[in-house]
């Protein structure tokens, strides 16, 4: 069975500081991994995904995540956050028929 | 492109009432799903469909029914609403089992 653990429910960080949102997964089979972002009162949007190939994946707005098979992790990082990055972030892992989501990390960027 | 459209955006029901949450997608996606989002619990899968005429249960199916008569539509029915069904409901679709999921804007349901 697949599961996802997001270790931090809330992460406050000052503007222009780096941030890491942690995600660990468990799965008995090969996985595909995703990060989704949810802005207030909106649905989820795909931020980035790992399907195969390079273990480092990047998004268009400066986020990156690294698939680490030995540590079963897929942490999300950004070297310098902006106010507009304030949102809730969900890590997800592919299952037999659908996605399994973590409980989410609320990132708050402080001016 | 409209993408995934959910209606209504907000709904208040009395305990015992029934209703249908509508979901439609215009991307010709095979896979469609319903999730509920509750504080501190992330998204939990209610029901999903891998194509027209094919549906299956997810993690929390009790109290909900679905059907998939067309590729585009995937309505979620609450049979007899209970306060425990107060939640935000999201519909999603994707081209394949492990592909990117596209989400609707959500329906915020309150059962009193």
Interface residues (C-beta under 8 A of the other chain):
Chain A: X4 X6 X9 X32 X34 X36 X41 X42 X43 X44 X45 X46 X49 X51 X90 X94 X97 X98 X99 X100 X101 X102 X103 X104
Chain B: X4 X31 X33 X35 X40 X41 X42 X43 X44 X45 X48 X50 X56 X58 X90 X92 X97 X98 X100 X101 X102 X103 X104 X105 X106
